[in-house]
Amino acid sequence: MSPPRMLFGKHRGTPLSDVPLDYLLWLRDRDLREPLRARVHLECARRLDGERPALPALAVPPDVRDAALRIVATGLRSEAKRAHPDVGGSNAEMSKLNRAAAALRQALGA
């Protein structure tokens, strides 16, 4: 059985596993017919949840951990002012920032 392929757009004919994640995340919020809708959701879930390697904890001394977490939060707010969809950014950009901030918090042990 051949892998599911993109049926339209600039990635037409491309296996869903080779379509860029940003494009799949954009498609996920669109009104798609079955079975493509389900396949797009499954591919997004597979990439976002199923294949993430565990991040090692950063060696941050306990006395500076809170400061490091504040830096992550401040950086996220600063970048969100540029990347948020309400100010001309996109959902994909904001999603990347949120995932990056979550990964940093996890690495810091928060």
C-alpha angles and dihedrals in degrees: 000000000000120000117262111271135207108262101202146006130046092324095050111153093014116127109253089238089064098045111105114262093233090059092048091050089051091049092048090070094050129093101258129170123242134291092027092053092056093044092051091050091048093049092049091049092047092053098040100041112012103052105036111123115224111261117231116239114258116243096243117157112242093240092062099036094095091049090051091052090050089052090053091050093046092048092049092052091047094050092043089061087065103033105038114113091232091063099043100282125111140249089246093054092047091047090054091051093049092049091048092050091048091051091050092048089050091049089050090053097248 
